Amino acid sequence: MNTPAPFDPSLRRTLDDGLRALALDPAAAAPLLDYLALLLRWNKTYNLTAVRDPHEMVVKHLLDSLAMHPYLDELAARGGHLADLGTGPGLPGIPLSIVKPGLKVTLVESNGKKARFMREAIRQLGLPGARVAESRIEAVDEPGAYDAITARALATLPLILELGGHLLKPDGRLLAMKGVHPADEIAALPPGWRVEGSHPLRVPGLDAERHLIVIARAGS
């Protein structure tokens, strides 16, 4: 797939600088821009995301999604399975699939237009490790199939676990992408779950708090 022309050089520089700041291979820029071009094209018709400016998309969609990538290194190295819950047009799952080709990613999304977009993106980008589950999260009938689940701006921690906790293996982890540290949500975790870690994330170009909250089953 060839990236269409409309991207100006400053956008590519923003992405290149961001990838460098995140210690990611600069070769990922080309497929990431291919994904962005496809998202922009479909968004004109299907309203897949409220963010429409390409420069904003680079920071708020691509780099924000990739900020958690170091916490997936071990999982990707062993070909582990990640479910991205309520992924919308594939965020963070598709950018993570691009930079972590060893990762097996299931993109869970009930919206048919977004699911069709992701299938086309997977086909055009050539992402054999990614698949789409067009379903409500709680209806995905794959109990205990995943090493990790993630969610970005989906719901509170307790609700994410209520909807998708059944997908995790006994030693699986929820890797929840949050803004400010969600102390109230952590205090409301249901019995049987515990916080394993809370990691501040830095998103290049974004002046806002980001945290990755790692949740595990008690005793695991």
C-alpha positions in Angstrom: 0.0 0.0 0.0 1.4 3.4 -0.9 0.7 6.4 1.3 -1.3 9.0 -0.5 0.3 12.3 -1.1 -1.6 14.8 1.0 0.6 14.4 4.1 2.9 17.4 4.4 6.5 16.8 5.5 5.9 18.3 9.0 3.4 15.5 9.8 6.0 12.9 8.9 8.6 14.7 11.0 6.2 14.7 14.0 5.7 11.0 13.6 9.4 10.3 13.2 10.3 12.4 16.2 7.6 10.6 18.2 8.8 7.2 17.3 12.3 8.1 18.2 11.2 9.5 21.6 9.3 6.2 22.2 12.4 4.1 21.1 10.5 2.6 18.2 11.9 1.6 14.8 11.5 4.5 12.4 10.5 2.0 9.7 7.1 1.8 11.4 6.3 5.3 10.2 5.4 4.2 6.7 2.7 1.6 7.7 1.4 3.9 10.5 0.9 6.6 7.9 -0.8 4.1 5.6 -3.2 3.3 8.4 -3.7 7.1 9.1 -4.4 7.7 5.4 -7.0 4.9 5.3 -8.6 6.2 8.5 -8.9 9.7 7.1 -10.4 8.5 3.9 -13.1 6.3 5.6 -13.7 9.0 8.3 -15.1 11.3 5.6 -18.0 9.0 5.0 -18.4 6.9 8.2 -17.4 9.2 11.0 -15.1 6.7 12.7 -13.4 9.3 15.0 -14.1 12.8 16.1 -10.5 13.8 15.6 -10.2 14.9 12.0 -7.0 16.9 11.8 -4.1 14.6 10.6 -1.6 16.3 12.9 -3.9 15.7 15.9 -4.4 12.1 14.8 -0.6 11.5 14.8 -0.4 12.6 18.4 -3.7 11.6 19.9 -4.2 8.4 18.0 -0.9 7.0 16.8 1.6 8.1 19.5 -0.9 7.9 22.3 -1.6 4.3 21.4 2.0 3.4 21.1 3.1 5.0 24.5 2.3 1.6 26.2 4.4 -0.5 23.8 7.3 -1.3 26.2 4.9 -3.2 28.5 4.0 -5.6 25.6 7.6 -6.6 24.8 7.6 -9.9 26.6 4.1 -10.8 25.4 5.0 -10.0 21.8 8.3 -12.0 22.0 6.4 -15.1 22.9 3.5 -14.6 20.4 1.0 -13.8 23.2 -2.6 -12.9 22.7 -4.0 -9.4 23.4 -7.7 -8.4 23.2 -8.3 -4.7 22.5 -11.7 -4.0 24.0 -14.0 -1.3 22.4 -11.2 -0.5 20.0 -13.3 1.8 17.7 -11.3 2.1 14.5 -8.5 0.0 15.9 -6.9 2.1 18.7 -4.5 1.1 20.2 -4.6 -2.4 18.6 -3.7 -1.6 15.0 -0.7 0.7 15.8 0.5 -1.9 18.3 0.1 -4.7 15.7 2.3 -2.6 13.4 5.2 -2.1 15.8 4.9 -5.5 17.6 4.4 -8.0 14.7 4.8 -11.0 17.1 1.7 -9.9 19.0 -1.6 -11.7 18.3 -4.3 -8.9 18.6 -8.1 -9.4 18.6 -9.9 -6.1 18.0 -13.2 -6.2 19.8 -15.8 -3.7 18.4 -19.6 -4.0 18.1 -20.0 -1.1 15.6 -20.3 -2.6 12.1 -18.8 0.3 10.2 -15.7 0.4 12.5 -15.4 -3.4 12.2 -15.5 -3.2 8.4 -12.9 -0.5 8.4 -10.6 -2.5 10.6 -10.9 -5.6 8.4 -9.9 -3.5 5.4 -7.0 -1.9 7.3 -5.8 -5.4 8.3 -6.0 -6.5 4.7 -4.3 -3.5 3.2 -1.6 -3.2 5.9 -0.9 -7.0 5.8 -1.2 -7.6 9.5 -1.5 -11.4 9.9 -1.5 -11.2 13.7 -4.6 -9.1 13.9 -8.2 -10.1 13.7 -11.6 -8.4 14.3 -14.3 -9.7 16.7 -17.4 -7.8 15.7 -19.2 -8.2 19.0 -20.1 -6.6 22.3 -17.3 -7.2 24.7 -19.4 -9.3 27.2 -20.6 -11.5 24.3 -17.2 -12.6 23.1 -17.2 -16.3 23.8 -13.5 -16.9 24.3 -13.2 -17.4 28.1 -9.6 -17.5 29.3 -8.1 -17.1 25.8 -6.0 -14.0 26.4 -2.8 -13.2 28.1 -3.8 -9.6 28.3 -6.7 -7.2 27.6 -6.4 -3.5 27.0 -8.8 -0.6 26.7 -8.3 3.0 25.8 -10.9 5.6 27.0 -13.5 2.9 27.2 -14.9 2.8 30.7 -14.0 2.6 34.4 -11.7 -0.1 35.6 -14.5 -2.0 37.4 -16.7 -1.9 34.3 -13.8 -3.1 32.0 -13.3 -6.1 34.3 -17.1 -6.7 34.4 -17.3 -6.7 30.6 -14.1 -8.4 29.6 -12.5 -10.0 32.7 -13.8 -13.4 31.5 -11.4 -13.3 28.5 -8.3 -13.4 30.7 -6.2 -16.4 31.4 -5.9 -17.1 35.2 -2.5 -15.2 35.2 -3.7 -12.6 32.6 -3.5 -8.9 33.0 -5.6 -5.9 32.2 -3.5 -3.1 30.8 -5.8 -0.1 31.0 -4.8 3.2 29.4 -5.9 6.1 31.5 -5.4 9.8 31.7 -4.9 11.1 35.3 -4.2 8.5 37.9 -7.7 6.8 38.5 -7.6 6.6 42.3 -11.4 6.3 42.7 -11.6 3.6 40.1 -8.8 1.6 41.8 -10.6 1.9 45.1 -13.7 0.5 43.5 -12.1 -2.6 42.0 -14.2 -5.7 42.5 -13.1 -8.5 44.9 -10.5 -10.8 43.4 -8.6 -8.1 41.5 -5.6 -6.1 42.5 -3.4 -3.3 41.1 0.0 -4.8 40.0 1.4 -1.6 38.8 0.7 2.0 37.8 3.1 3.5 35.2 3.1 7.1 34.0 3.3 7.3 30.2 4.8 10.2 28.2 3.1 10.8 24.8 5.4 12.8 22.5 3.6 16.1 21.6 0.9 15.7 24.2 0.8 17.9 27.3 -1.5 15.7 29.4 -1.3 13.0 32.0 -1.3 9.4 30.9 -1.1 6.3 33.0 -1.0 2.6 32.3 -2.7 0.7 35.1 -1.9 -3.0 35.3 -4.6 -5.1 37.0 -4.1 -8.8 37.9 -6.2 -11.4 39.8 -5.5 -11.5 43.5 -3.1 -14.3 44.1 -1.7 -14.4 40.6 
